[in-house]
Amino acid sequence: MPVFSQTIVSEFESHASKLREAARARRDAVQLRATCNDKTDGAVVDIRDTLGVRMPEDKWQGCTNLRTLRTLLSMVDDRGFERYA
């Protein structure tokens, strides 16, 4: 059996504990929760999930297209890019 220096063993233990903590955090993030017992705020809808998808307030397909275009342009504006005529 190989003998490792104490530095390598301690680094391995700290790395292993960091991996365990990260795994717990990921598991908590994706854990299923009952909606009737959930005390957190409602599910946050990412605006990117609604791009190009017909929403109940859209009367025609053009409404969906225009809403998507305006959302994409506002995302471009928020990132600091300049639009030219």
PLY file of the C-alpha trace (Angstrom):
ply
format ascii 1.0
element vertex 85
property float x
property float y
property float z
element edge 84
property int vertex1
property int vertex2
end_header
0.00 0.00 0.00
1.46 3.37 -0.99
2.13 5.93 1.71
1.01 9.48 0.98
2.25 12.61 2.66
-0.06 14.30 5.16
-0.46 17.30 2.83
-1.90 15.16 0.05
-4.25 13.40 2.46
-5.51 16.67 3.93
-6.00 18.19 0.45
-7.93 15.11 -0.61
-10.19 15.33 2.46
-10.91 19.02 1.88
-11.64 18.35 -1.80
-13.94 15.46 -0.90
-15.86 17.60 1.60
-16.30 20.38 -0.99
-17.64 17.84 -3.47
-20.07 16.50 -0.85
-21.34 20.02 -0.10
-21.78 20.78 -3.80
-23.68 17.53 -4.31
-25.99 18.34 -1.40
-26.63 21.82 -2.83
-27.46 20.37 -6.26
-29.71 17.73 -4.70
-31.56 20.39 -2.68
-31.97 22.56 -5.77
-33.68 19.83 -7.79
-35.58 18.16 -4.96
-39.30 17.77 -5.65
-41.57 19.72 -3.35
-45.29 19.48 -2.77
-46.88 22.69 -4.02
-49.43 22.75 -1.20
-46.65 22.73 1.43
-44.20 24.95 -0.43
-43.62 28.19 1.46
-41.33 29.73 -1.16
-42.53 32.27 -3.70
-44.19 30.98 -6.83
-42.11 29.48 -9.57
-40.15 32.14 -11.36
-40.74 31.94 -15.08
-37.68 32.62 -17.16
-38.57 35.09 -19.89
-36.50 33.06 -22.37
-38.95 30.17 -21.98
-41.75 32.33 -23.41
-39.91 33.41 -26.57
-41.76 32.22 -29.66
-44.39 30.44 -27.58
-48.02 31.44 -27.96
-49.34 32.90 -24.70
-52.99 33.24 -23.67
-52.94 37.02 -24.22
-51.76 36.59 -27.85
-54.69 36.94 -30.23
-52.81 36.21 -33.48
-49.49 34.64 -34.41
-48.23 38.15 -35.17
-48.79 39.06 -31.51
-46.45 36.24 -30.51
-43.87 37.32 -33.07
-44.01 40.98 -32.02
-43.77 40.14 -28.31
-40.79 37.88 -29.00
-39.07 40.56 -31.09
-39.59 43.23 -28.44
-38.32 40.92 -25.71
-35.21 40.03 -27.70
-34.52 43.71 -28.45
-34.88 44.61 -24.77
-32.42 41.83 -23.88
-29.96 43.28 -26.40
-30.48 46.78 -24.96
-29.99 45.51 -21.40
-26.60 44.07 -22.36
-25.41 47.50 -23.48
-25.35 47.04 -27.23
-26.42 49.99 -29.38
-28.97 49.66 -32.13
-28.63 51.65 -35.33
-31.33 52.70 -37.76
0 1
1 2
2 3
3 4
4 5
5 6
6 7
7 8
8 9
9 10
10 11
11 12
12 13
13 14
14 15
15 16
16 17
17 18
18 19
19 20
20 21
21 22
22 23
23 24
24 25
25 26
26 27
27 28
28 29
29 30
30 31
31 32
32 33
33 34
34 35
35 36
36 37
37 38
38 39
39 40
40 41
41 42
42 43
43 44
44 45
45 46
46 47
47 48
48 49
49 50
50 51
51 52
52 53
53 54
54 55
55 56
56 57
57 58
58 59
59 60
60 61
61 62
62 63
63 64
64 65
65 66
66 67
67 68
68 69
69 70
70 71
71 72
72 73
73 74
74 75
75 76
76 77
77 78
78 79
79 80
80 81
81 82
82 83
83 84
